[in-house]
Amino acid sequence: MFTRIIICGFFILICRINSQGQDSQKNTDIPISMAQRNSIIRNALDFLTRYYVSSDIASMLVKKIEERNKKGIYAKINKGSVLSDTLTKHLRELSKDEHLGLIFHVEPLPPIQDNQPTPKKVKDLEDLQVQETMALKNWSVSLVTLAI
């Protein structure tokens, strides 16, 4: 069983946490270890760096959350939902972005799919575009020929 925390807004973060066999249908939260907590924070900051709409704001958020983590602000948090709520509050407070946040889920969510096309898919799409362009040119030429 995995628990995931998602950052909402312009991107998604999924962190997997081993729930150690707890029955997720009976629980609305699970305990997290120090290693899991640090992994969630690290992954959230990594996603901010890679995907947030403003790299300047993302850099500032990363710096501030890392400072808070070093000061031990998150050290006593041992529940997934509490960590997601706390990080959401801090991220929104710092960024002034009410769309940014983490959502705690006990139930597993599907993994993030990398939406970047493969080089083969890019080539296939380019070839299709060329074929469609040529077909339109041929069609235009045919119309011009019929008009004459």
N, C-alpha and C positions, 0 to 999 in steps of 0.2 A: 504494500500500500504506500502511496506517495501523497504528500501534501504539497500544494504548490501555492506560491504567492505571485500575484500578477501585478505588474505596473500598468495602469491604464493611462489613457491619454493618446499620445501619438505612437506608442509602441507597447509591446507586451513583454513581460519578464515572467518566466516560469522557473521556479526553483523546486527541485525535488528533495523531499525530506522523507527518510525512512520513519514510518510511524510505529515501528516495532510491533506490528500485528494488532494494533488496537482496532476495535470495531468502529469504523468511521460513521456508521449510521446511528450509533448511540452517542457519539461525541460531536460537539460543535467546535472543539479545539483540541490540540494535542500539545504535549510538552515538546520543547526543542532544546537541544544541547547548546553549549557555548560554540562548538564547531559549526553546528547547523546555523546558528544565529549569525556568526561571522561570515559564513558562506552566502547566506541570503543577502546580507549587507553588501558584500563584495560583488555579488552578481548584479544586484540592483544598481550599484555605482558603475559597473561595467556597461550595463545596458543604457544607462543615462549618457555615458560618454559616447557610445556608438550611435544611439538613435534619437536623442533628444533634439528637438527642433533648433535650439540655439546652443552652439558649442560653448559659448561664453558662460551662459547660465549653467549648463551641465558641468563645466569645470568648477564653477563656484559651489554648486551643490555637492559635488564629489568632495571638494576640500572641506566644506563645513560638516558634512556627515562623517567624514573620516576623523575630523577633530573631535566631534561629539563621541564617536566610538572610542577613541583613545582616552578621552576623559572618563570613560566608563558609564556614559549615560544609558547605554543599551545593555550593560553588563548583567543587570538583575532581571531582564526580561527572559522568561522561560516558557512563554506560550506563543504559538504562531500568530494568533489573531491580535495579541497585544503588540507584537513586533510590527505587524503590518499597519495597525492603527497608529502607532507611534511614528514610524517612518513616514507614513502618509501625512500626518500632522506637520512634521518637520519639513518635509519636501515642499508642501504647499505654503507653509509659513515663509520659507526661504525664497521660493521661486515666484510666489504670488500666482501660481498656476493651479486653479481649482480642478483641472482635469487630470492632474498628475497624482498618482497614488498607488498603493499596493492593496490587493484584495486577497484575503486569506480564504483558501478552499481546503476542506478536509477531503473531499472527493477528488480523485485524479482528473486532470484535464488532458486533452490531447496535446501532444508535443507541438512546439512551434515548428512550422514548416518554413524553410528558407525559400522565399518567393523569388529569389534571383534565378533567371533562366540559365540553363546550362549553355555552354558555347554552341553545342549542336542545335539547341532550340533557337538561339539567336540567329544562327545561320539559316535554319529552316524558315524562320519568320522573315528574314531579309530576302530569301529566295522567293517566298510567297509574295512579298511586296513588289519585287521586280516583275514577277509573272502577272500580277494584277495591273501594274502600271502598263506593261506591254499590251495586255488585253484591252485596256481602256484606250490606248493609243491606236490600236488596230481598229477598234470599234469606231473611234472618232474619224479615222481615215475612211472607213466604210461609209459613214454618214456623209462625209464631204464628197465622196465619189458619187453617192446617190443624189446628192443635191445638185451636182453639176450636170 
